[in-house]
Amino acid sequence: MANELVISDNDLQVVKQCQSLMQTAYDDRVLVNQIVNQIALPEADNVTVNISDVLQIARLASSMHLDVMLGGIWGYKDKNNKLVCGVTKKGWQQALHSQPDYAGISFENIGELSVLDKKLTTKKGTEIVHVSYYPAVKCIISKQRPDGTIAKFEGTAYFDEEFDITKPTWKTRAKRMLEGRALTIAASNAYGWGAYDVEEAEAVLEGAAVKAQKQEVSSVAKDELIADMKRAVSRQELVRIFKNAPDDLQKDPDIIQLGKELTNNFINKE
C-alpha cells in the first residue's frame, strides 16, 4: 500500500466534483489519501500510486454513487503500472441502493443443487473438496421508469465458467460467490458500470502478469535463436537450427527474413 500523495489544487477540483456526485463532504485531501491506501501495489520498486490512479477510482465511485470511505472499492496495480478497479459485494449493494430509480433485487437458482467432489493437491498433500452448487444463478434488478412502470435487468453467472478451486472462498461458499458474480453482471447491465468484483480484478491482473511473462520468455527465446542462426557455419547447420526452433518462432517474420539473408550469404560463398 502507498501512504500519502501530494495533489495540486486543480486535481482537487476534480475530486470536489466527484464528491458532489457521490453526495459526500469529506476533506478532499483526506479522501485522496484514503483512496491511495485502497490501492494495492506489487512488490516492485518502480510502481507507485499517482494522481491518475486516484482520479480513476474517484470517477468510478462517483458514477456508482459509491462512498469511497466505506471501503467498497479497491484498486490493484501490476508491475507495469496498470490499474484495475474492484468493487466488493457490499460496495455493489451500496451503489444499487443509492440509485434513485432502484426498485429491488432478486435471485433465482437455475438447475438442481449438486455436490462436486474435487481432488485438490496442496502443500499438505491431497484433499477431497466437497462443493455444493447450482449450475447457474440469475440476478434480476428492477428499475422504476419515469411513468412508474418497472424495468427488469438480468445477469446470469454459470458455475462451470466461474468456479475456481484454487480460491478458498469458492471451496466453502460457492453458492454465495456465484450469486455475487450474477449481481455484478446484472448491475452492469442495469447501470452500465464498468467495474469488476474484487476477485475478478485480481484475476485480470494475474492473467496480464502471466501473459507478460510468456511474452518475456518468448522474447528471450527469439534472441537466442537469432544468435544461434548467426553463428551457423554452413547452410545445413542453419537449416537444422531453424527446424529445431519452436513453431511460433519459425513463423516469426523477423526469423524468416534473417533465414533468407543468411541462406543467400552461404549460396554466394559456394
C-alpha positions in Angstrom: 0.0 0.0 0.0 1.0 3.6 -0.5 0.9 6.3 2.2 0.4 9.9 1.1 0.1 11.7 -2.3 0.8 15.3 -2.9 -2.1 16.7 -5.1 -2.4 20.0 -6.9 -5.3 22.5 -6.5 -6.6 21.7 -10.0 -6.8 18.0 -9.3 -8.5 18.7 -6.0 -11.3 20.5 -8.0 -11.9 17.2 -9.9 -12.1 15.4 -6.5 -14.7 18.0 -5.3 -16.8 17.4 -8.4 -16.7 13.6 -7.7 -17.7 14.3 -4.1 -20.6 16.3 -5.3 -21.8 13.3 -7.4 -21.2 10.9 -4.5 -23.1 13.3 -2.2 -20.2 13.2 0.3 -18.4 16.1 2.0 -15.1 14.8 3.4 -11.9 16.8 3.5 -10.6 16.5 -0.1 -7.1 15.6 0.9 -8.3 13.1 3.5 -10.4 11.4 0.8 -7.5 11.4 -1.7 -5.2 9.7 0.8 -7.9 7.2 1.7 -8.1 6.2 -2.0 -4.3 6.0 -2.1 -4.3 3.5 0.7 -7.0 1.4 -1.0 -4.7 0.7 -4.0 -2.7 -2.5 -3.6 0.8 -2.4 -5.1 3.0 -5.3 -6.3 6.5 -5.9 -4.9 8.2 -3.7 -7.5 10.2 -0.6 -6.6 9.1 1.4 -9.6 5.4 1.1 -9.1 3.7 3.9 -7.1 0.3 5.5 -6.9 -0.2 8.6 -9.0 -3.0 11.2 -9.2 -4.4 9.5 -12.4 -5.0 6.3 -10.3 -6.8 8.3 -7.6 -9.0 10.2 -10.1 -9.8 7.0 -12.0 -11.2 5.4 -8.8 -12.9 8.7 -7.7 -14.7 8.9 -11.1 -15.8 5.3 -11.0 -17.0 5.8 -7.4 -18.9 8.9 -8.3 -20.6 7.2 -11.3 -21.8 4.5 -9.0 -22.7 6.9 -6.2 -20.3 4.9 -4.1 -18.8 6.3 -0.9 -15.1 5.5 -1.1 -14.6 6.0 2.6 -16.8 2.9 3.4 -14.2 0.6 1.7 -16.4 -0.7 -1.1 -14.0 0.0 -3.9 -10.3 -1.0 -4.3 -7.6 -0.6 -6.8 -4.9 -3.1 -7.8 -1.7 -2.2 -9.8 0.6 -4.6 -11.6 4.3 -4.3 -12.2 3.6 -2.4 -15.4 1.7 0.3 -13.6 -1.7 -0.9 -14.9 -4.6 -0.1 -12.5 -7.7 -2.3 -12.3 -10.6 -1.4 -10.0 -12.6 -3.9 -8.0 -15.8 -3.4 -6.1 -16.8 -5.5 -3.1 -20.2 -7.1 -2.8 -21.0 -4.6 -0.1 -19.9 -1.9 -2.5 -22.2 -3.2 -5.3 -25.1 -3.3 -2.9 -24.4 0.2 -1.6 -24.2 1.5 -5.2 -27.5 0.0 -6.1 -29.4 1.4 -3.1 -28.0 4.8 -3.8 -29.7 4.9 -7.2 -32.9 6.9 -7.2 -34.6 4.6 -9.7 -33.6 1.3 -7.9 -36.6 -0.8 -7.2 -35.3 -4.1 -5.8 -33.3 -7.2 -6.5 -33.9 -10.9 -6.5 -32.0 -14.1 -7.3 -33.1 -17.3 -9.0 -31.2 -20.6 -8.7 -31.1 -22.4 -12.0 -31.0 -26.2 -12.1 -30.7 -28.7 -9.2 -28.5 -28.3 -6.2 -25.5 -30.6 -6.7 -22.3 -31.6 -4.9 -18.9 -31.6 -6.7 -16.2 -33.8 -5.3 -12.9 -32.3 -6.4 -9.5 -33.7 -5.7 -7.1 -30.9 -4.8 -3.3 -31.2 -4.3 -1.8 -28.8 -1.8 1.4 -28.5 0.1 -0.1 -30.6 2.8 -1.0 -33.4 0.4 -4.1 -34.4 -1.4 -7.6 -33.5 -0.2 -11.1 -34.1 -1.4 -13.2 -30.9 -1.6 -17.0 -31.2 -1.4 -18.6 -28.2 -3.1 -22.4 -27.5 -3.1 -23.5 -25.5 -6.1 -26.3 -24.7 -8.5 -25.4 -24.9 -12.2 -26.2 -21.2 -12.6 -27.7 -18.2 -10.7 -29.7 -15.4 -12.2 -29.9 -12.0 -10.6 -32.8 -9.6 -11.5 -32.5 -5.9 -10.8 -35.6 -3.8 -11.0 -35.6 -0.1 -12.0 -38.6 2.3 -11.9 -39.3 4.1 -15.1 -40.5 7.8 -15.0 -44.0 6.6 -15.8 -44.0 4.3 -12.7 -43.6 1.0 -14.5 -40.8 -1.4 -13.7 -38.0 -2.4 -16.0 -36.0 -5.6 -15.2 -32.4 -6.3 -16.0 -30.9 -9.7 -15.7 -27.4 -11.2 -15.2 -26.6 -14.9 -15.1 -23.5 -16.5 -13.8 -22.6 -20.1 -14.6 -20.8 -22.4 -12.2 -18.7 -24.1 -14.9 -17.4 -20.7 -16.0 -16.8 -19.0 -12.7 -15.7 -21.8 -10.3 -12.1 -21.6 -9.2 -10.9 -24.4 -7.0 -7.7 -22.6 -6.0 -9.7 -19.9 -4.1 -10.8 -20.7 -0.6 -14.0 -18.8 -0.9 -15.1 -20.9 -3.9 -14.4 -24.1 -1.9 -16.5 -23.1 1.1 -19.1 -20.6 -0.3 -19.6 -21.5 -4.0 -23.3 -20.6 -4.0 -22.7 -17.2 -2.4 -19.8 -16.5 -4.8 -21.9 -17.3 -7.9 -24.6 -15.1 -6.6 -22.1 -12.3 -6.2 -21.0 -12.7 -9.8 -24.6 -12.7 -11.1 -25.1 -9.4 -9.1 -22.2 -7.7 -10.8 -23.4 -8.7 -14.3 -27.0 -7.6 -13.7 -25.8 -4.3 -12.1 -23.6 -3.6 -15.1 -26.5 -4.4 -17.4 -28.8 -2.1 -15.5 -26.5 0.9 -15.0 -23.5 0.4 -17.3 -20.9 0.4 -14.6 -17.6 -0.8 -15.9 -16.3 -2.4 -12.8 -15.1 -5.9 -11.7 -15.8 -7.5 -8.4 -12.7 -7.7 -6.2 -11.7 -11.3 -7.1 -12.2 -10.6 -10.8 -9.9 -7.6 -10.6 -7.2 -9.7 -9.0 -7.7 -12.4 -11.8 -7.4 -9.8 -14.5 -4.0 -8.7 -13.2 -2.9 -12.3 -12.7 -3.8 -13.0 -16.3 -1.9 -9.9 -17.5 1.1 -10.9 -15.5 1.1 -14.5 -17.0 0.8 -13.0 -20.5 3.6 -10.6 -19.9 5.8 -13.4 -18.5 5.1 -15.5 -21.6 6.0 -12.6 -23.9 9.2 -12.1 -22.0 10.2 -15.7 -22.3 9.3 -15.7 -26.0 11.4 -12.6 -26.5 14.4 -14.3 -24.9 14.0 -17.4 -27.0 13.8 -15.3 -30.1 17.0 -13.5 -29.3 18.7 -16.8 -28.6 17.5 -18.3 -31.9 18.8 -15.2 -33.8 22.2 -15.6 -32.2 22.4 -19.3 -33.0 21.4 -18.7 -36.6 24.1 -16.0 -37.0 26.7 -18.4 -35.6 25.9 -21.2 -38.1 28.9 -22.1 -40.2 27.0 -23.8 -43.1 23.7 -23.7 -44.8 22.9 -27.2 -43.4 23.6 -26.1 -39.9 21.4 -23.1 -40.4 18.5 -25.3 -41.6 18.9 -27.6 -38.7 18.8 -24.7 -36.2 15.7 -23.3 -37.9 13.8 -26.6 -37.9 14.6 -27.3 -34.2 13.1 -23.9 -33.3 9.5 -23.7 -31.8 6.7 -23.4 -34.3 5.8 -19.9 -33.4 9.4 -18.7 -34.0 9.5 -20.5 -37.3 6.6 -18.3 -38.4 8.1 -15.1 -37.0 8.6 -12.6 -39.9 12.0 -11.4 -38.4 13.3 -15.0 -38.2 12.1 -15.9 -41.7 13.8 -12.8 -43.2 17.0 -13.5 -41.3 17.0 -17.1 -42.6 16.7 -15.9 -46.2 19.5 -13.4 -45.8 21.9 -15.9 -44.2 21.0 -18.6 -46.7 21.8 -16.2 -49.6 25.1 -15.4 -47.9 26.0 -19.1 -47.9 24.9 -19.5 -51.5 27.1 -16.6 -52.6 30.1 -18.2 -50.9 29.5 -21.6 -52.5 
